[in-house]
Amino acid sequence: MILFISFLIFAYLLGSISSAILICRVAGIGDPRAQGSQNPGATNVLRLGGKKLAIWTLVGDMLKGFIPVFIAHFFSLSPAQLSYVALSAFIGHLFPVFFGFKGGKGVATALGVVLALSWPVGCATLITWIIVAALFKYSSLAALITTILLPLYIYLSSDPAYLPAIIILSLLLILKHRGNIHRLWRGEEGKIEL
């Protein structure tokens, strides 16, 4: 139990490191929470600083989700425990202790934890996002559709013990995209260039 709690804390703290904020500071373009969409995530960094910085942000956010779950695999945690380590890293991104609990929407971090839990599901998730984003040019729509399908992907092709934590993760992702849902409905959401 102590090991499990230690991993929950480690995952949360690692998830709390904001790639977007740190990369934007190093690049000298300020805090992404005060510019653009005011979201510290790869899409906002793409708009503020270009593709290179967005890719670094994306990789950083994925790794902070992937690393704690990947390491936890080697410590004989149960599948349910692994899924809650994944959820803890994701929550760290949404509510980072190091940045006043004002984090991003969690799409890249969610992908990182899912890849660590089940690489086939992670790949299916990534492919879904790419297809929807390429067809419709909305990052948020791609994230929402992928999020809705994620529990189904887990149910069909992975350990069912992952499902409760993944459902919570999916619901949190949808909640974090409330503003995007309203903008999509009104036709006001900004498109992306892939």
N, C-alpha and C positions, 0 to 999 in steps of 0.2 A: 504494500500500500504506500509506503514511504517513497519507493521508487516511482510509482505512478504519479503521486503528488509532485515529486521533484520534476518529472517530465512535463506535467501541466504548467508548472511555474516557468520552467525553461522555455517551453513553447510560447507561452504568453509574452515573456520578456523579449524573445527573439522576434516574435510577430509585432511587437511594439516599436521596433526600429523602422522608421519611415524612409524607405528608399527615395521616394519622390522629394521629400523635404531636404534630405542630405545631398542628393545629387543636384538639386536646384541651387542650394547654397554654395556648393563647390563650383558650379558653373556660373555663379554670380547673377542668377536671374530671380532671386528672392524666394519668398515662401509661396508655394503653389496654393496654399489655403487662402491667400489674399488676392489671387489673380485668376483670370479665366473662369472656369466652373467652380473654383475654390475647393476642388477635390484633390487631395494628395495621391494621385494615381497616374498611371502611364498615359491615359488618354489626355488628361490635362497637361501633363509634361510634354506630350507630343505637340499640343497647340502652343505652348509657351516656349519650348526650347528645341523642337525638332525631333526627327526620328532617332538620332543617335542617343540622346538623353532619354527618350521614351523607352528605347530598347533596354538601356541600363536599368531604368526603373522597373520595367517588366521583369527582367531577370532577377533583380534584387528582391522584388516582392514574391516571386515564385520560390526563390531559394529559402526565404525565411519561413515559408510554409512547408517546403519539402524537407529541409534539414532535420528539424526535430522529430518528424514522423519517421524518416528514414533511419535515424539513429535509434529510435525507440524500438524498431523492428529487431534489433540485436540484443534486446534486454528481456525477451520472453514476456512482453506484455500481451494481454489477450487482445483479440480483434476489437472488442468494444472499447478497451482502454486506449488502443491505438487511435481509434476514431475520435475519442475525446481529447487526446493530445493534439490531433489535427484541428479540432474545433477550437482548442485553446490558442493555437497559433493564429488562427483566423480572427478570433475575437481580439487578440492583441493588435492585429492590423486595424480593425474597426475602431477600437478604443485604446489607443496606445498610451501607456503610463508616462512615457517620455515626452509626449507632445500634447499634454492637457486633455487626453482622452478624445481628441478630435482626429480621427483617422480617415482612411480611404473607404472605398466601397467594397473592396475585398476580392475582386474578380481574379487577379493574378495570384494572390495568396491562396485562394480557393483551388485554383488549378494546381499550384504546388503541392498542397496537402493531398489532393486527389491522386496526383501522379505518384506520390509516395505510398498511399494506401493501396492503389491498384493501377499499375501503369496502363493496362488496356482501357480502363474507364477514363483515365486521364487523357489518353490519346483520343478517345471518342469525344470527350468534352472539348478538347482543343479543336478537333476537326469540325465539330458542330459550330463553335464560335466563329471559326474562319469562314465557313460556308455562309452563315447568316450575315456576317459583317461584309463579306464580298458581294452578296446579293443586294443588301439593303443599305449599306454604308452607314449604319448606326451601331456604334460600339455598345451602347446601352441595350438596344434591342437584341443584339447577339448575346450579351450577358444574360438577359432575362430569359430568353428561350433556352439557352444552355442550362441555366439554373433550374428551370422547370423540368428539364429532361434528366438532370443529374441523379435524382433519387431513383428514377426508372432504370438508368444505366447501372447503378449500384445494385439494385434489386435483381436485374437480369443476369449480371455477369461478375458479381463479386461476393464478398462475405456478407450475409444478411445482418450480422452484428454491427456493421458500419451504418446501417440505414437510419437509426434514430438520430445520431449526431449529424449525418448528412442532411436529413430533413431540417434540423435546426439551422444548419449552415445555409441551406437554400432559402429558408424563410427570412433569415437575417439579410441575405443578399438582396432579396426582393424588397424588404423594408428600406434598405439603404438606397434603393433605386426609385423611391417614391417620386421624387422630383422629376427624374427622367421619364417615368411613366406618364406623368401629367404633361410634360413637354412633348412627348411622342404623340399623345392623344390630341394635343392642340396643334400639332405640326410645327413645333418650334424647336425641336431637338437638333443640335448641330451634327452634321455628318462628318465622317472621317475619310481620309484618303489612305488607302492601303497600298 
